[in-house]
């Protein structure tokens, strides 16, 4: 099974896959509502707006594994994201990204190395994985790398059609 074929569930309970969510490239980010990095939602939404027409889909994956910083229900998460950050990009159901119950999506994503050559567990909320059209993970950005950072923009530009 390829990355784009792994069964996923949206925040509203609908079954999907990355192939259905992202026609082109995807930036997959584990998100949380009560984290010091939560303001990154603003830049993620901006990426979705700026690059959506060229084939980028930002996919948010709520995760409560880091100090319980995503405690809400699906409805509470959706309301928080849309009300506070105007989020329009797709959100998946709350998901484990590390450990014994790690979702198969993250079992594959975490094989990708970051710029330091390290693969493995997600470090914290807002870790980002750039998936190129076709389903290959091409870049991994650790949580403190802002979504609008030059290296993120350059990587997105590299995988999208001109």
Secondary structure, 3 states (H helix, E strand, C coil): CCHHHCCEEECCCCEECHHHHCCCEEEEEEECCCCCCCCHHHHHHHHHHHHHHHCEEEEEEECCCCCCCCCCCHHHHHHHHHHHHCCCCEEECCCCCCCCCCCHHHHHHCCCCCCCCCCCCCCCCCCEEEECCCCCEEEEECCCCCCCCHHHHHHHHHHCCC
